[in-house]
Amino acid sequence: MSDRPILLVSSNGGHLTQLLSLRPWWAGRERLWVTFRAPDAAASLRGEDVRWAHHPTTRHVGNLVRNTLLAARVLRERRPAAVVSTGAGVALPFFALAWLLRVPTVYIEVYDRIDTPTLTARLCRPFTRLFLAQWEEQRSFMPGAITVGPLL
């Protein structure tokens, strides 16, 4: 097992809940979280190592720049073993910079998108080493994805 942390990146709410459901996998590993500062995230991640991202991300160029700078700082300082995300928009700068640094990336498509990919999945696709689907139907728009089943 690597002594470098796993970087878990997501929006708060359902995206974060899906990453939290992976506790049996990440509980024994060093980890670092990136999400938005919100009551649900603060409560769920109490005691965890968290970096707060800038919100909103959709169509907000200033926050895209701020989150890209955050991604550069976190990736440089922590040198994670992998970046794992369920989206949404905050994932893009972390995936793009991780790809440039040759840090493996894992994108898990959210459980409530069965017929079409999320915008974040489409944007992160060029920077994703491993796509995971929660439903077999998601593989129709995620060729090469591995179905892991519903996280919730």
C-alpha positions as a Python dict, from the first residue, in 0.01 Angstrom:
ca = {
    (1, 'M'): (0, 0, 0),
    (2, 'S'): (129, 344, -89),
    (3, 'D'): (218, 583, 190),
    (4, 'R'): (72, 863, -21),
    (5, 'P'): (-288, 968, 45),
    (6, 'I'): (-593, 901, -166),
    (7, 'L'): (-749, 1230, -277),
    (8, 'L'): (-1129, 1215, -267),
    (9, 'V'): (-1290, 1505, -458),
    (10, 'S'): (-1660, 1582, -489),
    (11, 'S'): (-1935, 1832, -449),
    (12, 'N'): (-2120, 1809, -121),
    (13, 'G'): (-2462, 1641, -94),
    (14, 'G'): (-2520, 1321, -290),
    (15, 'H'): (-2180, 1324, -459),
    (16, 'L'): (-2007, 1329, -121),
    (17, 'T'): (-2247, 1070, 20),
    (18, 'Q'): (-2146, 829, -256),
    (19, 'L'): (-1776, 870, -173),
    (20, 'L'): (-1851, 829, 197),
    (21, 'S'): (-2023, 498, 118),
    (22, 'L'): (-1683, 365, 11),
    (23, 'R'): (-1566, 377, 374),
    (24, 'P'): (-1471, 6, 381),
    (25, 'W'): (-1221, 82, 101),
    (26, 'W'): (-1075, 413, 223),
    (27, 'A'): (-1099, 373, 602),
    (28, 'G'): (-757, 210, 634),
    (29, 'R'): (-582, 451, 399),
    (30, 'E'): (-442, 797, 446),
    (31, 'R'): (-681, 1030, 271),
    (32, 'L'): (-755, 1389, 192),
    (33, 'W'): (-1095, 1529, 96),
    (34, 'V'): (-1185, 1822, -126),
    (35, 'T'): (-1544, 1943, -125),
    (36, 'F'): (-1752, 2254, -66),
    (37, 'R'): (-1791, 2401, 280),
    (38, 'A'): (-2152, 2322, 368),
    (39, 'P'): (-2320, 2198, 686),
    (40, 'D'): (-2363, 1841, 553),
    (41, 'A'): (-1999, 1820, 442),
    (42, 'A'): (-1862, 1969, 764),
    (43, 'A'): (-2065, 1723, 972),
    (44, 'S'): (-1985, 1419, 756),
    (45, 'L'): (-1612, 1497, 740),
    (46, 'R'): (-1556, 1599, 1102),
    (47, 'G'): (-1213, 1473, 1201),
    (48, 'E'): (-1103, 1420, 838),
    (49, 'D'): (-833, 1612, 651),
    (50, 'V'): (-1036, 1847, 427),
    (51, 'R'): (-957, 2126, 184),
    (52, 'W'): (-1258, 2345, 108),
    (53, 'A'): (-1319, 2417, -261),
    (54, 'H'): (-1485, 2726, -406),
    (55, 'H'): (-1853, 2715, -499),
    (56, 'P'): (-2037, 2756, -735),
    (57, 'T'): (-1838, 2588, -1008),
    (58, 'T'): (-2083, 2586, -1298),
    (59, 'R'): (-2022, 2879, -1532),
    (60, 'H'): (-1817, 3064, -1272),
    (61, 'V'): (-1475, 3126, -1426),
    (62, 'G'): (-1336, 3286, -1110),
    (63, 'N'): (-1407, 2976, -904),
    (64, 'L'): (-1269, 2752, -1177),
    (65, 'V'): (-943, 2947, -1152),
    (66, 'R'): (-950, 2933, -769),
    (67, 'N'): (-1018, 2557, -773),
    (68, 'T'): (-741, 2504, -1029),
    (69, 'L'): (-498, 2685, -798),
    (70, 'L'): (-626, 2474, -508),
    (71, 'A'): (-575, 2158, -715),
    (72, 'A'): (-220, 2261, -805),
    (73, 'R'): (-137, 2331, -441),
    (74, 'V'): (-293, 2009, -306),
    (75, 'L'): (-139, 1789, -577),
    (76, 'R'): (204, 1945, -531),
    (77, 'E'): (201, 1931, -149),
    (78, 'R'): (38, 1591, -97),
    (79, 'R'): (139, 1394, -408),
    (80, 'P'): (-164, 1160, -384),
    (81, 'A'): (-151, 800, -495),
    (82, 'A'): (-479, 852, -682),
    (83, 'V'): (-763, 1100, -727),
    (84, 'V'): (-1114, 956, -692),
    (85, 'S'): (-1432, 1148, -768),
    (86, 'T'): (-1806, 1117, -818),
    (87, 'G'): (-1821, 1474, -957),
    (88, 'A'): (-1942, 1734, -997),
    (89, 'G'): (-1766, 2036, -1146),
    (90, 'V'): (-1497, 2065, -878),
    (91, 'A'): (-1344, 1742, -1010),
    (92, 'L'): (-1232, 1884, -1345),
    (93, 'P'): (-927, 2087, -1238),
    (94, 'F'): (-810, 1806, -1008),
    (95, 'F'): (-840, 1547, -1287),
    (96, 'A'): (-673, 1766, -1551),
    (97, 'L'): (-376, 1849, -1330),
    (98, 'A'): (-349, 1493, -1195),
    (99, 'W'): (-334, 1367, -1554),
    (100, 'L'): (-50, 1610, -1629),
    (101, 'L'): (134, 1486, -1319),
    (102, 'R'): (64, 1120, -1408),
    (103, 'V'): (-141, 1066, -1093),
    (104, 'P'): (-402, 792, -1154),
    (105, 'T'): (-763, 912, -1164),
    (106, 'V'): (-1083, 719, -1099),
    (107, 'Y'): (-1421, 862, -1194),
    (108, 'I'): (-1736, 701, -1055),
    (109, 'E'): (-2047, 804, -1248),
    (110, 'V'): (-2327, 899, -1012),
    (111, 'Y'): (-2607, 654, -942),
    (112, 'D'): (-2891, 876, -1067),
    (113, 'R'): (-2764, 916, -1427),
    (114, 'I'): (-2853, 603, -1621),
    (115, 'D'): (-2933, 722, -1975),
    (116, 'T'): (-2677, 998, -2040),
    (117, 'P'): (-2342, 1091, -1890),
    (118, 'T'): (-2309, 1383, -1654),
    (119, 'L'): (-2134, 1694, -1783),
    (120, 'T'): (-1850, 1629, -1540),
    (121, 'A'): (-1804, 1273, -1668),
    (122, 'R'): (-1780, 1407, -2024),
    (123, 'L'): (-1532, 1679, -1921),
    (124, 'C'): (-1317, 1448, -1708),
    (125, 'R'): (-1315, 1162, -1959),
    (126, 'P'): (-987, 1262, -2132),
    (127, 'F'): (-816, 1276, -1791),
    (128, 'T'): (-960, 957, -1640),
    (129, 'R'): (-764, 634, -1614),
    (130, 'L'): (-1051, 426, -1477),
    (131, 'F'): (-1426, 478, -1517),
    (132, 'L'): (-1659, 300, -1279),
    (133, 'A'): (-2031, 260, -1345),
    (134, 'Q'): (-2293, 199, -1082),
    (135, 'W'): (-2542, 55, -1331),
    (136, 'E'): (-2478, -176, -1625),
    (137, 'E'): (-2680, 67, -1843),
    (138, 'Q'): (-2418, 339, -1787),
    (139, 'R'): (-2167, 138, -1985),
    (140, 'S'): (-2356, 230, -2305),
    (141, 'F'): (-2210, 582, -2275),
    (142, 'M'): (-1895, 485, -2085),
    (143, 'P'): (-1717, 231, -2305),
    (144, 'G'): (-1456, 43, -2105),
    (145, 'A'): (-1618, 125, -1771),
    (146, 'I'): (-1631, -138, -1500),
    (147, 'T'): (-1967, -187, -1332),
    (148, 'V'): (-1926, -185, -954),
    (149, 'G'): (-2293, -165, -863),
    (150, 'P'): (-2484, 102, -670),
    (151, 'L'): (-2290, 269, -392),
    (152, 'L'): (-2606, 370, -205),
}
